[in-house]
């Protein structure tokens, strides 16, 4: 159950549950468009508000576009994993570092630190759920989970 402060953010910004965890609302969808590598036309930029309540997580997922996390309130750890290089990193967003870019096609997850984390996330080219995939239970996904455990000791909480 969200705290009173979290409930206020959810109500003030008209946020809805997000499939990866947390709460969101799209606030910007550029009228300009670009052609993606697969030939589809899409918005050049989109942006959402995104709230992770205390004890919430953003489960492992991958997007086919660059995603810029911008911390508005709270503190956040953004976890990334590059399957090609087996490189794992965790970037802390807080008062001294409020932005982090996750390159296209890198697996990512996030968790609030010490309470909630309220962010804006900008995606370019613009976000499309057709280009979004959460980790599941396929053979390939189970291999990714194994790589995450081996390379980074990542907790199973990000897979539920």
N, C-alpha and C positions, 0 to 999 in steps of 0.2 A: 504494500500500500504506500503510495507516495506521501511524503511529509507535507505539511501545510505549505511550506515554501515551494516545494515541487508542484503541488496542486495549483498554486497561484501562477506559476510559469506555464503550466499546461493550459490553464483557463485563459490567461492573458494573451497567449500566442496561438490559441486554438489548435493545440497539438493533438495528434492522433498516434496510436501505437504503430511502431515501425516493425517490419518482419524480422529484422536482425536483432531487435531489442531496443528499448528506449522509446522515445516519443519524437514526432517530427511534423513539420509542415513545410511544403515548398512555398518559397516567398518570391523567387525570381526565376523566370524562364525567358531568356533573351528572345526577342523577335528575329534577330539575325540567325542565320543557319549556316551550317557547314556540311560538307559531304564526308561521311566517315570512310574508313578504309574498306568497309564492305559495300560502299556505294550508297548507303542510306543517308537521307537528309536528316539532320537533327539540329536542335538548338545549339548555338555556340557556347552557351553558359547557363547553368542552373545553380540555384542556391536554396538550401533549406535551413531552418532552425532545427536543432537536434538536442534533445535532453536525455541524459543518462541519470536516472535517479540513483541514490545511494543503494548499493548492492545489485544494481543492474549492470549488464555488460552489452557491448555490441559484439555479437558472435562473428567468428571468422567468415569473411566474405571477400569477393574480388569484384572490381569494377573495371571496365575496359577504357576508362578515362582517368586523367589525373584528378585527384581529389584534395582540396585544400581544407584542412581543419582549422577553424578560427575559434579560439576559446573566448567566450563572453563572460562567464562566471564560473567559479569553482576551480577544480584542478582535474587533469585527465592524463592517462597513459594511453598513447596510441602505439599499438604493436603492429609491426609489419614483417612480412616474410617473402623473400624473393626465391621462388623455387629453382630458378636457373642457377643461382650462385649459392643457394642454401643459407643466405644471409638473413639473420633475424635481428631486429632492433626494436627497442622500446624508447619512445620519445615522450618526455614529461612536458605537458603544457601547464603553465601556471603564470604567476605575475611577471616573471622574467622572460618567458618564451610562450607566446600566445598563438603561434601558427606553426603548422607542419604540413608539408606536401607529401602525399602518398602517390607515387608514380602509377600510371596505368598498369593493370595486370599484376599488381602485387597484392598478395593476401594481406588483409588487415583486420584488426579487432581493436576494441577500446574498452577502458574501464575508468569510472570516476575514482578519484583519490580523496578520501576523507570527507565524503559527502556527495553532492550531486555535481554534474558537469553540464553546463549549458553552452552550446556551440553553434556556430554557423558552419556549414560545409558547402563549399563551392566546387562544382564539377565542370570540367571543360575537356572536350566538347560535352555538351549538356547531358545530364543523367537520363537514362532510359532503363526501365526495369528489365528490358530484354538483354541489357549488357551487365546485369548484376547477378551474381551467383553466391549463395551461401554454402558453406561446407555442409555436406550431408553424409550419407552412409554408403555411397558408391565405392567401388574398388579404388578408383582414383582418389576419392576424398579420404578414404582410410589410409592410403599411402601418404597423402599430405599430412594427415594427423600424425602418422608415425614420424615423418620428417620433422614436424614441429616439436614433438616430444624429444627426439634425438638431438636436434640442433639447438633447441632453446629451452627444453624442459617446460614447455608451455602447459599450463594447467588444463585439465579436462573441462573446467567450468566454461570455457569458451566454445565448447562443442555441443552443449546441451540446448 
